[in-house]
């Protein structure tokens, strides 16, 4: 088998692992739990359906949290349709579906779209969950189909610009640097 084939199989397996363990449905508009927003400043343009929050912005719905320097909420006739977050980085946290950990994602730009049922992490995007890591320039997460796609970026000298994944073994034993085993 060609090394390239093994690499693609490994990539597919890793993407499936991340997708299966990925975040749940992000913000849930069908929930009885309201989305709570706190910030240093707010501006509401009711005619345009745009609310802009700046300065240490926190969005919460249950245990799902989004924090950023600036957040813009877009509403249409059916309600909240889009959330855009900007920060250095903006951060998205949510318990895993199984409830045995937390998804911690960060990027300079995070967008959630209700109509597309998609979370997009752009520029310096990193998703961590239970020791697994997924890094790329752009990471899309289709919350309905539970599919993750990632794109690398240009090599800027501080990184290769390629997509990077670290998948932890299923074993609970970690081998120490001296060769001994330790349980988690």
Helices and strands as residue ranges (DSSP letters): H 3-20, E 36-38, E 41-45, E 50-61, E 64-76, E 79-95, E 102-113, E 118-129, E 132-142, E 147-151, E 164-166, E 173-175, E 181-183
